[in-house]
Amino acid sequence: MNVSDRNRYKPEGYQALAPTASTALTVPTGARYALITTEVQALRITDDGTTPTLAVGLLLKVTDPPLWYAGKLESILMMNAVAGALVKVLYYS
């Protein structure tokens, strides 16, 4: 998301997670988009019902830009790829 896009989207919430096992998001009512980032350690993400593992799922590294996700937020599962991952999520409609 570009800074100029922020006026298009209504903030719906924030969530912080430390997923040590496969974890779903707690999506606020009305949220249709998410901006996902990881801190400290890498993260694995899936959005098709597949359980993420150390080798399965999209790898989101600490140095990667935040992931802008537009899809079925309730389908996202995540877990740390390395112990200590902290996930921050901003929700928008």
N, C-alpha and C positions, 0 to 999 in steps of 0.2 A: 504494500500500500504506500502510495506517495503521500507526502504531507498535504498536498492539494486535495487528496481524496477524503481527508478526515471530515470535511463538511458534508459528504454524501452519506456517511454511515453514522448511525446512532449508537453510542456506547450502551451495552447491555449488562456488562459485568466483568469481573476479574477473578481469576483462580490461580492459586499456586499449589503445585503438587511435587511430591518426591516419590515417584513411582518405582518401587523396588520389584513389583510384579506387574503383570498386565493390568492396566488401570484405564477406566473410561473417564471421560470428562463429565462434569456436572454442568450441563448446558442450561443457561438461564432461558426462561420463556421468551420467545421472540427472537432469540439470537439465530442468525443465519450464516455468520462468518466468524472466523477466529484468527487471531494473530498469535502464533505459538513460537516461543523461544526456549532455549535451554541454557542453564547456567551451571558452572562448575564442571560438569561431565556431559558426555554425549547421550543421546536419546534415540530409541527406535520407535517408529510410528507406523501403524497400519490403519486403513479405513475401509476394509472390505470384509471384516469379520475374522480375519486371520489373527491369531494370537502372536504378538511380537515376541521375538526371542533375541538372544545375543547376535544371531545371524540373520534373522528375518525381520523385514520392515525397512522403511526409509530411515536412513541414518541422518540425524540432525546433530551436527557438531556445535560446540560452543562458539566457534568462529564463523559459523554460517549465519547469514541474515535471517531474521524472523520469517517463519513460514506463514504465508497468507493462505488460509484454507476457506474455500467456498464449496460446501457440499453438506452431506448429512453428518453434522457434528456428533450426533449420538453414536455414530459408527466408529469413531476414532478410538483406538486403543494405543497405549504407550507404555513403555517400560525403560528403565535406564539401561544403556548399553555398557556403561561403566558405573560402578557403585558411586552414589552421591549426586546423581543428576537432579537438578531442580528445574521444574517446568513452570513457566509463567504464561498465562493465556489471557488475552483481552478478547472480549466478545462484542459483536456488533450486529445490528439489523439494518 
